[in-house]
Amino acid sequence: MSIKSVFVLGLKVIALTVAVFVSLSVASKVVGLGDSSSLTPKQASATFIAFIAVCLMYAVVLAYPVLRSRWAGWRLVATVALVYYGVNTFMSQIESAVFLPHVLPEGMLPKLFMNGAAAAVLIAPLSVLILGKVKSSEPQSPNLRLVMPVSEWAWKLAASAMLYVCLYFSFGYFIAWQNPAIREFYAGGLVIPAWMPLFQPLRGLLWTIIALPVIRMMKGQWWEAGLAVGLLFAVLMNAMLLIPNNPIMPDAVRLAHLMETAPSNFIFGMLTTGLMMWRPAARRASASSTAQVNA
């Protein structure tokens, strides 16, 4: 990659950072979130700097899969919007609805869902436009990713959901729950519903479904798609926990959850991508034989 290409890419990422900042700001104003009037000037300054850093992180993790995508135009816009909303809002807030109904102010949960939707609608087309993926100039080759028999789909989706459950409870217990601040924050208010054993496998399945379009659209080796999915899951889900002065969580709780969920989401993204793209030996041999016959 030439110096000129690196410079142009840097300008695009900066432009996308600004676009993300404006989109998030507009979305929060529209739905009535983000009131910082109670912060001191020092707190407001620290919050603003952290928010800029989060916007930059969002821009980087979105730029990578967009630039390495086989797709372009509205198909890519729809994928970015789906993945952004799914990871950033839907997957996190459905858990908030279960664990934090006593903590969230009345009426905030619907606003959080609407805020994420508004941001996704703004960020997705701007990402595709700024990164120059409105039209594809590359010849399209056959895409065999995720082409597999129904039986293989079934066991891979089930295995991916169970993988998520294992990572979720392992990181939750050995990292988050060992922190005294976490135990104190949830003391007397954390109620584990009887249907929790079904809820987390369902979340694991939903996480996998969100990963599928990213896996399908990415070029390159499996690890490139895995890196994209892992970063999207880790950053879009958790980067906001870097912002101080959270009105919901004390700093110790916020940082403990960050240390819990960011690495577990990244590991899950990498592993589930490898699982979904792995082809059993029998199917590899069949594909090789078919290719030889066609040749």
N, C-alpha and C positions, 0 to 999 in steps of 0.2 A: 504494500500500500504506500503510495507516494505521500510526500509531505503535504501536497495540495489536497489530496483526498482526505487526509487526517484533519486538516484545517477545516475543510468543508463539513466533514462529519461533526466536528466539534461545534461549528456554528449551528448545525441542525439540532444537535442535542440541547444547546443553549436556548434556541428558539422554542423547542418543544418544552423545555423547563418553564419558560415564560407562559406558554400556552396552558400547561398543566396548572400553574399558579393562578392564572386568570380564571380558568374553568372551575377549579375548586372554590375559589373566592366567590365567583358568581353563583355557583350552585348553593353554597352555604347561605348566601344572602337571600336567595330566592325562597329557600325553605325555612329561613329563620334560625339558622345555627351560627355558631362562631362568635358569640358576643364576648368581647375581651375587655369590656368597660370596667370590670372589677379588678383587673390586673394593675400592678404598679408599673411604672415606666421600665424598670429593670426586667420585670417578668415579661412584659409585652415584647421587649427587645429580644430576650432569649427565645420566646415562643416564635417570633417572626423569623429569626435565623434558622431555628430548627425546621420550621415549615418550608423555607427555601431549600434546605437540604433534602427534605422529604420529596419535594417536587422534582429535584434533580435526580433522586433515586428512581422515582416513578418514570421519568423521561428515559433514563438509561435502560431500565428493564423492559420498557415498552419498545424502545428503538431496536434492541437486538432481534427479537422475533419478527418485527415488522420488516426490517431490512433483509433478513434471511428467509423471508416468506416466499413460497411459490405463488401465492395469491396476490391480488391487487384490487384496487377499486372498492366497490361497495361490499364485495364478499369479505375483503380484509377488514373494512370498517365494522361490519357486523360481528366479525370474530373478535376484534379488539374490544368492542363494546360489551360483548357477552362475557369475555374473560375478565375484563376490568370489573364489571358489576358483580359477576359471580364471586370473584376472589375478594375484592375490596369491601364489598357490602353484604351480599346475600349470605355467604358462608360464615361470616363473622357475626352478623346480626341475628341469624337464627339461633346461634348459641347464646347471644345476649338475652334473647327472649326467654331462654330456658333458665339461665343461671343468674341474670341480673335484673329481673323485673322489679325487685325491691330497691335497687340502687339507682336505676335510671329515672330521671324526673318524668312525671306524667306527660304523655304525648311526645316524648323524644324519640321513641323507637320508630314510629311511622315516619318521622322527619328524617331519621338516619337512612331509611330505605329510599325515600324520595331524593335525598341529597346524593346518594350514590348513583341513582338512575340519571339525575340531571348531569352529574359530572361525567358519566360514561358517554352520554349523548354528545357532550361537547368535546371530550378528549379523543374519542375514537376517530372521527373524521379529521381533526386537526393533526393527529399523529400520522395518518396516512398521507395527508397533504404535505406536511412539512418534510417528511422523510422521502417524498418523491415516489410514492407507490400508488398513485392514482391510476396509472396504466402500467401494464407489464410489457417490457420490451424484450423479454427472454422467451425463447421457444419452449413450449410446454411439453415435457416428456411424460409418459405414463407414470402415475403415482400409485405404487403398490403398498404404501404404508397403511397399516391397519386393515388390510384385506385378509380376512381369515374366516374359517368356518364358524358357524353359530356355536358349536360346542366349545371351541377355543375362546370365543368371546365370553361365554358363560363362566368358565373357570378362571379366566384372567380377571374379569371384573370382580368376581367373588374374592380372589386372592388379593387384589388391590385394596378392596374394602377392608379386609382383615389386616393387611399391612398397615393401613391408616390407623385402625383401632389399636394395634400393638404400639405404634409410635406415639399416638395420642396419650394413652394411659401411662406409658413408660416415662415420657418427658414430663407429663403432668405430675406424676408421683415423685420421681427421683430428682426433678429440678424445681418445679414450682412449689409443690406441697411441702418440701423441706425448708422453705423460706418462712420464718415466723410471721413476716408481714402478710403473706398470703393467708396463712391460717387465721390470723387476727381479723383480716379484712372480711373473710367469709364466715367468721364465727357466728353461729346461730342463724345465718341467713342462706347458707348453701344447702339447698334441698335437692337430693338426687332422685329424680322421678323413677318410678318402677319401670318405665319403658326406655330408660337410658341404654340398656344393652342393645336395643334396636336402633336408637337414634344415632349413635356414633358410627355403626356400619353403614347406615344410610348416608351420613355425611361423607364417609369414605368413598362411597359410590358416586356421590355428587361431585366430589373433588376430582375423581377420575374422569367423569363425563366432561368437566370443564377443561381438563388437560387434553382431551382427544383432538379438538380442532387445532390446537397448537402443534401437537405431534404430527398431525396430518399435513399441515401447511408448511412445516419447516423443511429447509434443504439441509444437506450435510449428513454427518454421522449421527447415530442415536444419542451420543453424549451431548451434541449440540442442542437437540430438541430437549433432552433432559435438563441441561443447564438453563434453557429458556423457561421451562415449566417450573423448575426449582426456584429460580429467581423471582418469577412472577408470584408464585405461591408465598415465598418468604417475605418479599418486599411489599407487594400490594396489600397483603393481609396485615403486616405488622409494623411498617415504617412509621405510621402515625403514633406508635407507642414511644417513639424517640422524642416527641414533642412534650416539653415539661408543662407544669401547671394544668394538668388534666383535671377537669372538674369532677370526674367520676372516680378516678383511681389515684391514690397517693403515689408519689414517685417510686417508692420501694416496690409497690405492687405492680405498677406499670412496667418497670424494668425487669422484674421477675417474670412476668408474662412474656416480655420480649425475648428473654433468654430461653424460655420454654418453647415458644411457638415458632420463632423464626428458623432455628436449626431443624426442628422436626418437620416443618413444612418443606424446607429445602430438600432434606433427605427423602421425604415422601415423593416430591416431584421428580427427583432424579431416578429413584427406584421404580416408581410406577411407570415412568416413560420407558425404562429399560425392559420392564416386564411386558408392557403392551407391544413393544417393537420386537421382542424376542420371538424368533421363529423356531419351533421344535425341529429336530434333525430330520424327521420324516417329511415335513413340509418343505424344508430347504432342498432335500433331495428331489422331491416332486417338482419344485419350481425349476431346479437345474435341468431335470429331464425334459420338461416342457420347453425350456429355452433351447436345448439342443435339437429337439424335434423341429421347432419353428425355424431354426437356423438352416 
